Amino acid sequence: MDTLTLLGLTAGFITTLGFIPQLLKGYRTGSMEGVSLTMPLVLMLGMGMWLTYGVLTEDPPIIIWNAVSIVLNAGIVLLKVRSNGR
């Protein structure tokens, strides 16, 4: 694995970690009060575009970490929608 790919994989991993605390807090407490629904939706749109770019350019770090980030943000959206119904 070349240094540039390793840099991309590491950067993507660190960036993606940022979504996990919000997801865990919402899951544990059942509350997503104060969490915007718009933010993760807009992020998912951008990440979907990055994912498309990554697939078209065959760039593994972009593909992997944007796909993972979309899943994590979908979890945040799901928790937000479910908590609003309570």
Steps between C-alpha positions, in 0.01 A plus 500: 500500500642836404540791741231711333237226535600443862465873566153500343390194698626649826343842435167342409506281810567794731235718333241223511560445872344842559149367432518213748463696828176665382361170381588322825361778718172501308475123517576481873276789609225461243509877460623700204382833635717777369616296202413645163334271247619718212871465574533122460271506196714764327816314601359178355433675170858626483639165611293327235656725241849429640419129493402527134822688429700234686338219301559678170864573585549162671628665818466252791531747791227722358275202428548332837470796735218676319299178494561450874416865571174474306399201713590682824309812394202288400507364855498856637205588274312188608556574869394861449179401321419233759567734794269766355216249503527448876 
